[in-house]
Amino acid sequence: MIVKTVPFLGLEWHVRPSSGEQPSNQVVVVRKVLQDSPAHRAGLQPGDIIHSVDGTPLTEEVTLTDQIIRKKPGSIVALEVTRKDKKTHFKVTLGERHVSLRQYMSVPRLEPRPSAQSDITEAR
């Protein structure tokens, strides 16, 4: 089986339009934080609202998945979050998980994917 190592945040979420100035902006509402995940260790909680990653606002074109998948496991990302009507920031050190090549290639991205053979390994 061919697998790819990808960055891992450890959240389940849903997307909703932002009530901010830019109508194309979206926010991510955290539904669940996986136990012992990078997001859990950083202190994120269900109900948190994520507005941006590393200063880049989330939009229809720039999603949370798109921002995270561009990083490498071990990278630190800065999340702008609203919790109970107060803005705050979290720094999360991304973990890693292994996905099949099929799962990896199905993740939507704005930029072209690297060659599938350039950085995959064969699981033993």
ABEGO torsion letter per residue (X at the ends): XBBBBBBBAGBBBBBBBBABABAABBBBBBABBBBGBAAAAAGBBBGBBBABBGGBBBBAABBAAAAAAABBBGBBBBBBBBBGGBBBBBBBBBBBBBBBAAAAAABBBABBBBBAAAABBBBX
